[in-house]
Amino acid sequence: MEIVLASNNIPIDLNNIFISHDNPLEYIDYAHQSVLPRNLCNWIKGLYSVAIRDRSVDEIISVVSGDCSNTHALTELYEENNITVHRFSYPSSKTNLYNELKTEITNLAAAFSLTLKDVQEYSKITDIVRAKLKKIDQLTIDNKVTGFENHLWLVSSTDFCSDLEKFSKNIDEFIKVAEDREPMDSTVRLAFIGVPPIIPNIYNLIEKKSCKVVFNEVQRQFTIPSEAEDFVQRYIDYTYPYTIWDRINDIKEQIKLRKVDGIIHYVQSFCYRQIQDIVIRKHIDNMPILTIEGDKPLDIDNRTIIRIDSFIEMLHDKKAGKVR
């Protein structure tokens, strides 16, 4: 983000355009008409259609290592449609992680006529906004910000809503409102781990049941929460692009800090990260976990509602001492 902004370009997260559209299913239908496989993650279909159908951006930074395994082919489709693409890779090995990541950041900066020093200098500006996002996250822990509000603000840090100055002012206004609120009543404190959900109404469903989502794992990581002075180190501390072990250590630390009673693990249909649920359950074995799967940006289905209801009822009973 610092590279895009320091080079006087406008950041646009294609994911955010897709999911905030009045009818995101249009993008999925267009992808199908373009003969993209139906057994493909719908986020990928949305990214494809936003870029190809709408021509929403002039150039794309494509993370070809450390994010989605389908991005390699998606990048080639962008190029096939004459969109300039800048490839970026988070190193897959930790043997020489710092130097490899520093080289990747330096090369991407050079593609926008910047040096690493330029980018580090600009980070002093984004640091101010990132600190405000940490404040929102703390207010969530303090029961003054809902899980959905937390999700929306933190996930928006992937492009700062394309206007850093306006985004910063809007955060200030929101924080003033949130600080004046009375803490919300909630019996059960939940963690939401996994990729941000494609289902729009899931938070409202959960928080109507005397529950409070106090931790959005990946959305928090998108804000780059590391406070390391070294700019490169911050993106090493960023857990999302690396191994499941980095994520598990972060999750364990946060569920303890936030006094979490249970975990909802959201997985996206046809995403390789579904497999990681096995490892997560093995290594976070002292915490009730409900895994739910989403596919399209539609309201939550009845079967999943029943599963969530049963899970939350069990957590309430456990807190009341009715079950062990």
GIJO-V865363 format. One record per residue. N is the residue number from 0. OMEGA is omega in degrees with one decimal (999 if undefined). Layout:
BEGIN
[[N:OMEGA] [N:OMEGA]]
END
This chain:
BEGIN
[[0:-179.9] [1:179.0] [2:-179.2] [3:-176.5] [4:-178.9] [5:179.3] [6:177.4] [7:173.0] [8:-178.7] [9:179.4] [10:176.5] [11:175.4] [12:-178.1] [13:176.9] [14:-176.1] [15:176.2] [16:-178.9] [17:-170.9] [18:-178.7] [19:178.3] [20:179.4] [21:178.8] [22:-177.2] [23:178.1] [24:175.5] [25:-179.5] [26:178.7] [27:178.3] [28:179.2] [29:178.7] [30:178.1] [31:177.8] [32:177.5] [33:175.7] [34:168.2] [35:-176.1] [36:178.2] [37:177.6] [38:179.1] [39:179.5] [40:-177.2] [41:172.6] [42:179.2] [43:178.2] [44:178.7] [45:178.3] [46:179.7] [47:-172.9] [48:177.9] [49:-177.9] [50:-172.3] [51:-177.5] [52:-173.8] [53:-175.4] [54:-173.7] [55:-176.3] [56:178.5] [57:-179.6] [58:-177.5] [59:167.5] [60:-173.9] [61:179.6] [62:-173.3] [63:174.4] [64:179.6] [65:178.0] [66:-174.2] [67:-178.7] [68:179.0] [69:-173.7] [70:178.4] [71:-178.7] [72:178.7] [73:177.6] [74:178.7] [75:176.7] [76:175.7] [77:-178.4] [78:177.5] [79:179.5] [80:171.5] [81:172.3] [82:178.0] [83:-177.9] [84:172.7] [85:-179.8] [86:176.9] [87:-178.1] [88:166.7] [89:-176.2] [90:-178.6] [91:-179.6] [92:179.7] [93:-177.5] [94:-179.7] [95:-169.7] [96:-174.5] [97:-176.8] [98:179.7] [99:179.4] [100:177.3] [101:177.9] [102:179.0] [103:-179.4] [104:180.0] [105:-180.0] [106:178.5] [107:176.9] [108:-179.6] [109:178.6] [110:177.9] [111:176.0] [112:178.6] [113:170.9] [114:176.6] [115:178.3] [116:177.0] [117:-177.3] [118:178.2] [119:179.6] [120:-179.6] [121:-178.6] [122:176.4] [123:178.0] [124:-179.7] [125:177.9] [126:-179.6] [127:-179.2] [128:179.5] [129:177.2] [130:177.8] [131:177.0] [132:174.4] [133:177.9] [134:177.2] [135:179.5] [136:177.8] [137:177.7] [138:174.6] [139:176.9] [140:-177.9] [141:176.9] [142:177.8] [143:177.6] [144:-179.0] [145:177.7] [146:179.6] [147:177.3] [148:177.1] [149:178.7] [150:-173.0] [151:-179.4] [152:-176.0] [153:-179.0] [154:178.7] [155:178.8] [156:177.8] [157:173.3] [158:-178.4] [159:-179.8] [160:175.4] [161:179.3] [162:-173.8] [163:-177.3] [164:179.4] [165:179.0] [166:-179.7] [167:179.2] [168:179.2] [169:176.3] [170:-180.0] [171:-178.9] [172:-179.0] [173:-178.9] [174:178.3] [175:180.0] [176:-176.3] [177:-178.7] [178:-178.8] [179:-178.8] [180:167.2] [181:177.6] [182:-178.2] [183:177.3] [184:175.7] [185:179.2] [186:-174.7] [187:178.6] [188:-173.7] [189:170.3] [190:176.2] [191:180.0] [192:-177.1] [193:-178.4] [194:178.1] [195:-173.5] [196:177.0] [197:-178.4] [198:-170.0] [199:-170.8] [200:-173.0] [201:-179.2] [202:179.5] [203:178.7] [204:-176.7] [205:-170.3] [206:171.4] [207:-170.8] [208:-179.2] [209:177.3] [210:178.5] [211:173.5] [212:-175.3] [213:-178.8] [214:170.1] [215:-168.8] [216:-172.4] [217:178.0] [218:177.3] [219:179.2] [220:178.3] [221:179.9] [222:-173.8] [223:-173.4] [224:-178.9] [225:178.0] [226:178.3] [227:178.8] [228:-179.4] [229:-176.3] [230:179.6] [231:-178.9] [232:179.4] [233:-178.5] [234:167.9] [235:178.6] [236:177.3] [237:-168.3] [238:-169.8] [239:-174.6] [240:-171.0] [241:-171.7] [242:176.7] [243:-178.5] [244:176.9] [245:179.9] [246:-178.9] [247:178.5] [248:178.9] [249:-179.7] [250:-179.7] [251:-179.5] [252:-175.5] [253:-179.7] [254:175.8] [255:-179.7] [256:-172.9] [257:178.0] [258:-175.8] [259:179.3] [260:-178.5] [261:-175.7] [262:167.0] [263:178.2] [264:178.9] [265:174.8] [266:-179.3] [267:178.6] [268:176.6] [269:177.5] [270:-179.3] [271:-178.4] [272:174.6] [273:-177.3] [274:-177.2] [275:177.7] [276:179.4] [277:-178.1] [278:-179.7] [279:-179.0] [280:-179.8] [281:-172.2] [282:170.9] [283:-170.4] [284:-179.8] [285:-173.6] [286:175.7] [287:-178.3] [288:171.9] [289:177.4] [290:177.3] [291:-176.2] [292:176.1] [293:-179.0] [294:-177.4] [295:178.0] [296:179.8] [297:174.6] [298:-175.4] [299:-175.7] [300:-174.5] [301:-179.2] [302:-179.7] [303:176.6] [304:179.7] [305:-179.4] [306:179.0] [307:179.0] [308:-178.3] [309:179.8] [310:-178.9] [311:177.2] [312:177.9] [313:179.7] [314:176.9] [315:180.0] [316:-180.0] [317:179.6] [318:179.1] [319:178.5] [320:-178.2] [321:176.9] [322:177.9] [323:999]]
END
